[in-house]
């Protein structure tokens, strides 16, 4: 939902972090809107996608309407509840979760050791099963996710270092989703995932107010939900003198 207009508005189910990580990274429960046959998020009429090339890869540009610091302050309250925050496991994996109670959880896991001995980097999205689309199998309801190894590789090319830690910043608003000729008014959560160092400093700046990051989102309406990982993005803040930025 990074490509269309929104109206900002001003709570995930309690999930076991370990079991959720296993579901996403081990059993392969990496569901996307396309895989589920529910289409993709709608786009603004007449809007043009903008791309930049980073280390030989085409990366879509996301133009924020608020500064990251402002969004970060609003996200802070979702980093201190049950199941949220940063964890480093005994097996060397790192995870960071932002939990909006009774609404959605975004969980980033890096260097997670799978049962087959391989290690994964993933983004997981969990939400109440009752909000999911009826076409999703019962044992897969309330869960979306994606492997982000490609993003981790791009970060290493840009910074010269492995992706070891991230900051998750949320944005919430309302939007309209169109499916089979029907329009659904709903609520979206968008997660901007930014690589940071041990001191919490962003490591992927591409100029003033521009950062390489990863985008994940979740959108639900009365009768369905879509979401998951969207891919690498160049996340750009509005300038101090610009009126309103467009995505």
Number of C-alpha atoms within 10 A of each C-alpha: 23 22 20 16 18 17 10 13 10 6 11 20 17 17 15 11 17 9 11 18 22 17 18 23 25 19 11 12 19 22 22 20 17 12 9 13 10 18 15 15 20 16 18 14 9 7 12 10 12 14 14 13 10 15 11 8 11 14 19 19 21 24 20 19 18 15 14 19 11 10 17 16 11 15 19 14 13 20 18 13 13 14 20 20 18 19 13 13 11 7 9 10 17 19 25 23 26 29 28 22 15 12 17 24 29 29 25 26 27 23 20 22 17 14 11 7 8 10 16 18 23 24 27 27 28 24 27 17 18 13 18 23 20 13 11 18 10 12 9 14 20 21 26 26 28 23 20 21 16 12 19 22 14 21 23 14 13 16 13 10 13 14 21 17 21 26 22 25 24 22 19 21 16 18 22 21 23 15 13 7 7 8 12 16 14 17 21 25 22 21 26 24 23 23 24 16 14 9 6 11 12 17 19 18 18 14 8 9 13 17 21 27 29 23 24 26 24 24 26 24 20 12 12 17 25 26 26 25 24 17 16 24 24 25 24 25 19 18 15 7 6 8 9 12 14 14 21
